Amino acid sequence: MVDKVYKADLPRLRKALEELREEFSNLGSSDTNWTKLRIEPLLKHLDALERLLYSEEFSGESSRLRKGVVMFHSDLVYLRENVKALEKVLQSEKKPVK
C-alpha cells in the first residue's frame, strides 16, 4: 500500500481547497482571482494524482510505489503549503480596509 497518510490527506486537502474556493468567491472584492490563479490548478493536480493512484494501471504497483514515498510526500508538502498560503491570503482579504 502507498503511504496511508498520502491517501488520507488527499481528500482532506481537496475539501480545504473547495472551502477556500467558496470563501474567495464570497468575497467578490479581491483584485486577484485566487480561484483561477491557484485553487483551480491545485484541484486539477489533485484530480490527476487521485486518478493515477487509484487507476488499474497502478493497482499492482504497491511495492514499487512504496519506494517513491518521498515523491508522494513532496506532493503533500506542496499542496499543504499552498493551502496554508491561501488561508493567509483569505484572512488578509477579509480584514476591513482602513
Backbone bond lengths (Angstrom), bond angles and torsions (degrees), N, CA, C in turn:
res aa  C-N    CA-C-N  psi(-1)  N-CA   C-N-CA  omega(-1)  CA-C   N-CA-C  phi
1 M - - - 1.458 - - 1.526 109.47 -
2 V 1.330 115.22 138.63 1.457 120.46 175.39 1.520 108.13 -67.68
3 D 1.295 117.24 159.52 1.458 122.88 -177.07 1.531 111.42 -40.86
4 K 1.331 116.51 122.58 1.468 121.81 -178.19 1.520 111.84 -62.92
5 V 1.317 116.55 -35.57 1.465 120.04 179.80 1.521 109.80 -62.92
6 Y 1.321 115.55 -40.68 1.465 121.20 179.56 1.524 110.27 -58.92
7 K 1.316 116.06 -50.97 1.463 120.00 -179.42 1.518 112.13 -64.38
8 A 1.315 117.39 -33.89 1.466 120.53 -179.38 1.526 111.55 -76.79
9 D 1.323 117.13 -34.55 1.462 120.43 -176.13 1.524 113.90 -77.25
10 L 1.312 118.18 -28.05 1.460 119.11 -178.77 1.525 112.14 -57.47
11 P 1.332 119.84 -49.70 1.470 119.05 178.05 1.538 112.62 -63.45
12 R 1.334 116.85 -36.62 1.469 120.41 178.83 1.527 110.54 -64.34
13 L 1.317 116.09 -42.39 1.464 119.91 179.10 1.529 111.21 -67.98
14 R 1.324 116.63 -37.52 1.474 120.35 176.57 1.528 109.74 -60.41
15 K 1.326 116.15 -45.83 1.468 120.23 -179.93 1.524 110.64 -61.52
16 A 1.321 117.09 -42.77 1.473 120.97 179.11 1.523 110.72 -62.35
17 L 1.320 117.32 -42.85 1.468 120.55 179.22 1.528 111.58 -66.27
18 E 1.320 116.89 -39.39 1.465 120.00 178.60 1.526 110.87 -66.02
19 E 1.338 116.68 -38.20 1.468 120.04 176.71 1.528 110.56 -66.71
20 L 1.317 116.99 -40.67 1.470 120.46 177.26 1.529 110.67 -63.02
21 R 1.335 116.86 -41.43 1.461 120.70 178.01 1.516 110.14 -58.08
22 E 1.325 116.04 -43.96 1.471 121.01 179.50 1.531 110.98 -64.34
23 E 1.323 116.65 -45.56 1.470 119.91 -178.47 1.525 111.71 -65.47
24 F 1.321 117.37 -41.24 1.462 119.47 177.69 1.526 111.14 -65.34
25 S 1.328 117.22 -36.47 1.464 119.18 178.93 1.519 111.06 -68.57
26 N 1.333 117.81 -28.41 1.460 121.28 177.91 1.522 112.38 -73.73
27 L 1.341 117.10 -23.67 1.468 120.00 179.42 1.520 110.82 -67.28
28 G 1.319 114.73 -52.77 1.453 120.22 177.09 1.512 116.53 67.89
29 S 1.325 119.35 -11.42 1.460 120.21 -174.05 1.526 113.58 -111.18
30 S 1.301 117.65 5.06 1.458 121.07 -176.85 1.524 111.28 -72.00
31 D 1.331 115.91 141.82 1.462 120.71 176.65 1.523 111.15 -73.61
32 T 1.321 116.73 -24.63 1.465 122.27 -178.75 1.516 109.08 -110.43
33 N 1.307 116.09 132.83 1.458 120.82 177.56 1.536 108.13 -86.69
34 W 1.327 115.69 86.28 1.452 121.50 -176.42 1.517 112.16 -65.14
35 T 1.313 116.56 -26.94 1.462 119.88 178.88 1.524 110.26 -63.73
36 K 1.310 116.68 -49.38 1.474 120.36 179.92 1.516 111.66 -73.28
37 L 1.316 116.96 -36.01 1.460 121.17 -174.82 1.530 113.04 -73.63
38 R 1.337 118.38 -42.64 1.471 120.53 -174.78 1.523 114.16 -126.09
39 I 1.324 117.73 -44.59 1.462 119.25 -171.10 1.524 112.04 -66.44
40 E 1.319 118.02 -49.07 1.467 120.36 -179.82 1.531 112.09 -61.42
41 P 1.346 119.46 -44.82 1.475 118.21 176.68 1.530 113.10 -62.25
42 L 1.323 117.48 -36.98 1.464 120.28 178.43 1.526 111.09 -66.86
43 L 1.327 117.22 -39.65 1.462 120.60 176.99 1.525 111.10 -64.97
44 K 1.330 117.34 -38.01 1.469 120.50 176.48 1.523 110.81 -64.52
45 H 1.316 116.10 -39.60 1.468 120.63 177.26 1.533 110.14 -61.98
46 L 1.324 116.54 -44.35 1.466 121.20 176.64 1.522 111.38 -60.49
47 D 1.326 116.73 -43.23 1.468 120.70 178.23 1.524 110.72 -57.23
48 A 1.318 116.02 -47.00 1.463 120.40 -178.92 1.525 111.38 -63.53
49 L 1.330 117.10 -43.59 1.466 120.48 178.79 1.523 111.63 -61.21
50 E 1.317 116.45 -44.73 1.464 120.28 -178.69 1.520 111.44 -67.48
51 R 1.334 116.84 -40.06 1.468 119.61 178.25 1.523 110.46 -59.85
52 L 1.324 116.47 -45.75 1.463 119.96 179.54 1.522 112.13 -66.82
53 L 1.299 116.02 -45.10 1.463 121.13 -175.84 1.527 111.94 -61.16
54 Y 1.327 116.37 -37.68 1.456 120.41 -175.78 1.527 113.53 -102.13
55 S 1.324 117.25 6.35 1.459 120.17 -178.43 1.521 110.88 -74.29
56 E 1.326 116.23 156.10 1.456 121.66 177.44 1.524 110.48 -63.54
57 E 1.316 115.70 -31.64 1.462 120.45 -178.26 1.528 111.97 -56.81
58 F 1.327 116.85 -36.04 1.459 120.77 -177.22 1.522 113.32 -107.52
59 S 1.311 118.15 5.38 1.470 119.91 -176.37 1.531 112.76 -62.19
60 G 1.304 118.49 -31.22 1.458 121.22 179.90 1.510 113.56 -97.46
61 E 1.312 117.13 12.63 1.460 122.18 -173.90 1.523 113.65 -99.03
62 S 1.311 118.17 15.73 1.471 119.30 -170.51 1.518 113.45 -56.42
63 S 1.316 119.03 -39.60 1.470 118.89 -177.97 1.526 111.16 -67.16
64 R 1.327 116.95 -40.17 1.460 118.54 178.72 1.531 111.13 -73.19
65 L 1.322 116.88 -36.83 1.463 119.84 178.95 1.518 111.20 -65.64
66 R 1.343 116.86 -34.47 1.457 120.69 179.44 1.534 110.39 -59.47
67 K 1.320 117.13 -33.57 1.463 121.17 178.26 1.528 111.16 -67.33
68 G 1.311 117.30 -20.56 1.458 121.90 -178.31 1.511 113.99 -97.79
69 V 1.337 117.51 17.32 1.461 121.04 -177.04 1.528 111.69 -56.23
70 V 1.325 117.52 -34.01 1.470 120.56 178.40 1.524 109.99 -59.49
71 M 1.321 116.64 -40.38 1.465 119.86 179.09 1.521 110.75 -68.56
72 F 1.324 116.99 -40.59 1.457 120.03 177.20 1.531 110.20 -63.50
73 H 1.318 115.92 -39.98 1.461 120.23 178.00 1.526 110.73 -60.40
74 S 1.318 117.80 -38.63 1.466 120.16 179.53 1.529 110.84 -63.77
75 D 1.338 117.11 -33.77 1.468 120.25 174.61 1.524 110.14 -62.04
76 L 1.327 116.24 -44.67 1.468 120.06 -179.54 1.522 111.09 -63.51
77 V 1.323 117.20 -43.40 1.467 120.61 178.91 1.526 109.52 -60.52
78 Y 1.309 117.20 -46.27 1.466 122.67 179.08 1.530 111.06 -57.96
79 L 1.318 116.63 -49.69 1.459 120.17 -178.55 1.526 111.86 -67.75
80 R 1.321 117.12 -43.11 1.480 120.57 179.31 1.520 111.32 -61.49
81 E 1.322 116.93 -44.76 1.469 120.47 -179.37 1.524 111.44 -64.19
82 N 1.314 117.30 -38.32 1.455 120.34 177.34 1.515 111.59 -66.52
83 V 1.330 117.33 -40.21 1.473 120.60 177.70 1.526 109.69 -63.30
84 K 1.325 117.39 -45.10 1.476 120.62 178.45 1.522 111.19 -60.01
85 A 1.324 116.60 -44.77 1.462 120.35 -179.27 1.530 110.91 -64.59
86 L 1.312 116.85 -40.95 1.466 120.11 177.95 1.527 111.58 -65.37
87 E 1.318 116.70 -36.56 1.470 120.05 176.93 1.529 110.37 -63.79
88 K 1.326 117.60 -39.79 1.464 121.13 176.85 1.520 111.57 -64.77
89 V 1.333 116.00 -42.77 1.467 119.90 178.09 1.519 109.82 -61.90
90 L 1.321 116.30 -43.47 1.466 120.46 179.64 1.524 110.91 -59.53
91 Q 1.320 117.27 -44.97 1.464 120.28 179.28 1.518 111.07 -62.05
92 S 1.325 117.27 -40.93 1.461 118.85 178.89 1.523 111.64 -68.45
93 E 1.315 117.24 -32.40 1.473 120.88 177.60 1.527 111.86 -71.01
94 K 1.322 116.19 -28.51 1.469 120.77 -179.93 1.529 113.02 -78.14
95 K 1.329 117.06 -21.41 1.465 119.92 -178.85 1.520 109.86 -64.28
96 P 1.330 116.23 137.18 1.456 119.46 179.50 1.529 111.26 -65.83
97 V 1.329 115.45 140.91 1.460 121.36 178.26 1.527 108.42 -79.70
98 K 1.354 115.71 130.53 1.469 119.71 -178.87 1.503 110.61 -98.00
